[in-house]
Amino acid sequence: MLLAFAVHSAIPLIAQDSTKPASANAKVKGSRSAAAHPETDVLKQWVGDWDATIESTGRDGKPVTNPAKTTVKLLGKRWLITDFEGTFLGAPFLGHEVLGYDPIDKKYVLNWIDGMATGFATGEGHFDPATKTLTLTVSGRDDSKGTMANWRQIDIWKDADHHDWTLRVVSPKDGKEQIQMTIRYSRRK
């Protein structure tokens, strides 16, 4: 077993051309560095500590408001790592998101996981600089039904220190999109 680990660990070293610096070996054909994409500059506005208010509907059908907080870090000028902590449906709620820009597909991409879910949610979309809006189409498992579900996440920037995020689903009753949850963010000072 130790031999298998040693061989597996050595493969990247053997495959690397030692006559070139590591950064030259890391380049992917057709890609550019993160700094070369203005789309990644958009991500910087999310970085920081945020206080949030979750607005949703309780099991009794009445509006519910809960506090939350997030910390968002930028990894390698390309990926946002978000730690989300709050209360949802009366229980502690922890989640983690990775959001970044894919320069090959020319889309923002998202992965989300939380303590209530049994699988990842993944999405992709675009940022509209004119409206300061990030719109993502996301899919993930609806654990209450055991089936896959699709929704849209729309994040609208009000100013540099405030943005509103909504989760929107299509109603099976009338086929119209409805806001299922809103999270209002304010940058912590």
C-alpha positions as CSV (number, residue, x, y, z in Angstrom):
1,M,0.0,0.0,0.0
2,L,2.9,2.4,0.8
3,L,4.4,1.6,-2.5
4,A,1.2,2.5,-4.3
5,F,1.0,5.8,-2.5
6,A,4.6,6.6,-3.3
7,V,4.1,5.8,-7.0
8,H,0.9,7.8,-7.1
9,S,2.5,10.7,-5.4
10,A,5.5,10.7,-7.8
11,I,3.4,10.7,-11.1
12,P,3.0,14.5,-11.1
13,L,6.7,15.0,-10.5
14,I,7.6,12.6,-13.3
15,A,5.1,14.2,-15.7
16,Q,6.4,17.7,-15.0
17,D,9.1,19.0,-17.4
18,S,11.7,20.1,-14.9
19,T,13.3,22.4,-17.5
20,K,10.3,24.8,-17.2
21,P,9.0,26.7,-14.2
22,A,6.0,25.2,-12.5
23,S,3.8,28.1,-13.7
24,A,4.6,27.3,-17.3
25,N,3.5,23.7,-16.7
26,A,0.3,24.8,-15.0
27,K,-1.1,26.7,-18.1
28,V,-4.0,25.2,-19.8
29,K,-4.3,25.5,-23.5
30,G,-6.8,28.3,-24.4
31,S,-6.9,29.7,-20.8
32,R,-5.5,32.9,-19.5
33,S,-4.6,34.0,-16.0
34,A,-7.5,35.1,-13.8
35,A,-6.1,38.6,-13.8
36,A,-6.6,38.8,-17.5
37,H,-10.4,38.4,-17.2
38,P,-12.4,41.5,-16.3
39,E,-15.2,39.1,-15.3
40,T,-13.2,38.1,-12.3
41,D,-13.0,41.7,-11.1
42,V,-16.7,41.5,-10.4
43,L,-16.1,38.9,-7.7
44,K,-14.1,41.3,-5.6
45,Q,-17.3,43.2,-4.5
46,W,-18.5,40.1,-2.6
47,V,-15.3,39.8,-0.5
48,G,-15.7,40.6,3.2
49,D,-17.9,40.0,6.2
50,W,-21.6,40.4,5.8
51,D,-24.7,40.6,8.1
52,A,-27.8,39.2,6.5
53,T,-31.5,38.8,7.0
54,I,-33.2,35.7,5.6
55,E,-36.9,36.3,4.6
56,S,-38.9,33.1,3.8
57,T,-42.2,31.4,4.5
58,G,-42.6,29.1,7.5
59,R,-44.3,25.8,7.5
60,D,-47.4,27.5,8.7
61,G,-47.4,29.8,5.6
62,K,-46.5,32.9,7.6
63,P,-43.5,35.1,6.8
64,V,-40.4,34.3,8.8
65,T,-37.3,36.4,9.2
66,N,-34.0,35.1,10.6
67,P,-30.5,36.6,11.1
68,A,-27.4,35.3,9.3
69,K,-23.8,36.2,8.6
70,T,-21.3,35.3,5.9
71,T,-17.6,35.6,5.4
72,V,-16.5,35.7,1.8
73,K,-12.8,35.2,0.7
74,L,-11.2,35.4,-2.7
75,L,-9.1,32.5,-3.7
76,G,-6.5,33.0,-6.4
77,K,-8.3,36.0,-8.0
78,R,-10.8,33.6,-9.5
79,W,-12.9,31.9,-6.8
80,L,-15.1,33.2,-4.0
81,I,-15.3,30.9,-0.9
82,T,-18.4,31.8,1.2
83,D,-19.1,30.5,4.7
84,F,-22.8,31.1,5.6
85,E,-24.2,30.8,9.1
86,G,-27.7,31.4,10.2
87,T,-31.0,30.0,11.3
88,F,-33.6,28.4,8.9
89,L,-36.9,26.9,9.8
90,G,-35.9,27.1,13.5
91,A,-32.7,25.2,13.2
92,P,-29.0,26.2,12.8
93,F,-28.1,26.5,9.2
94,L,-24.5,26.3,7.8
95,G,-23.6,26.4,4.2
96,H,-20.6,26.8,1.9
97,E,-20.5,28.2,-1.6
98,V,-17.8,28.3,-4.3
99,L,-18.5,30.9,-7.0
100,G,-16.1,31.8,-9.8
101,Y,-15.8,32.7,-13.5
102,D,-15.0,30.0,-16.1
103,P,-13.1,31.7,-18.9
104,I,-13.4,28.7,-21.2
105,D,-17.3,28.5,-21.1
106,K,-17.5,32.3,-20.4
107,K,-19.9,31.8,-17.5
108,Y,-20.0,32.2,-13.7
109,V,-20.2,28.8,-12.0
110,L,-21.4,27.9,-8.6
111,N,-21.3,25.0,-6.2
112,W,-23.3,25.0,-2.9
113,I,-23.6,22.6,0.0
114,D,-25.2,23.0,3.3
115,G,-25.9,20.9,6.5
116,M,-29.5,20.2,5.5
117,A,-28.8,18.9,1.9
118,T,-27.8,15.4,0.8
119,G,-26.0,16.6,-2.3
120,F,-24.4,19.6,-4.0
121,A,-26.3,22.2,-5.9
122,T,-24.5,23.4,-9.0
123,G,-25.3,26.4,-11.3
124,E,-24.1,28.7,-14.0
125,G,-25.0,32.1,-15.3
126,H,-24.0,35.6,-16.2
127,F,-23.5,39.0,-14.6
128,D,-25.1,42.1,-16.1
129,P,-23.0,45.1,-15.3
130,A,-25.8,47.5,-16.4
131,T,-28.2,46.2,-13.7
132,K,-25.5,45.0,-11.3
133,T,-27.2,41.6,-11.3
134,L,-25.8,38.1,-11.2
135,T,-28.3,35.5,-12.5
136,L,-27.6,31.8,-12.1
137,T,-29.6,28.8,-13.1
138,V,-29.1,26.2,-10.4
139,S,-30.0,22.5,-10.0
140,G,-29.9,20.3,-6.9
141,R,-31.8,17.6,-5.1
142,D,-35.1,18.4,-3.5
143,D,-34.7,16.2,-0.4
144,S,-38.4,16.5,0.5
145,K,-39.3,14.8,-2.8
146,G,-36.1,12.8,-3.6
147,T,-36.0,14.4,-7.1
148,M,-33.8,16.9,-8.8
149,A,-35.1,20.5,-8.8
150,N,-34.1,23.6,-10.8
151,W,-34.3,27.2,-9.6
152,R,-32.8,30.6,-10.3
153,Q,-30.7,32.7,-7.9
154,I,-30.6,36.4,-8.6
155,D,-28.3,38.7,-6.7
156,I,-28.9,42.4,-7.2
157,W,-26.4,45.0,-6.0
158,K,-28.0,48.1,-4.4
159,D,-24.6,49.7,-3.7
160,A,-21.1,48.7,-2.7
161,D,-22.3,47.6,0.8
162,H,-25.8,46.1,0.1
163,H,-27.1,43.4,-2.1
164,D,-30.3,41.3,-2.2
165,W,-30.2,37.6,-3.2
166,T,-33.4,35.7,-4.1
167,L,-34.1,32.1,-4.8
168,R,-36.9,31.7,-7.4
169,V,-38.9,28.6,-8.4
170,V,-41.5,28.0,-11.0
171,S,-44.9,27.3,-9.4
172,P,-46.4,23.9,-10.4
173,K,-49.9,25.6,-10.0
174,D,-49.6,28.4,-12.5
175,G,-46.2,28.0,-14.1
176,K,-45.1,31.5,-12.9
177,E,-41.8,32.2,-11.2
178,Q,-42.1,32.9,-7.5
179,I,-39.6,34.2,-5.0
180,Q,-39.2,31.5,-2.4
181,M,-36.5,33.2,-0.3
182,T,-34.8,36.5,-0.1
183,I,-31.5,37.3,1.8
184,R,-30.7,40.9,2.3
185,Y,-27.0,41.5,2.8
186,S,-25.2,44.5,4.5
187,R,-21.5,44.7,4.7
188,R,-20.3,44.5,8.3
189,K,-18.4,47.7,9.3
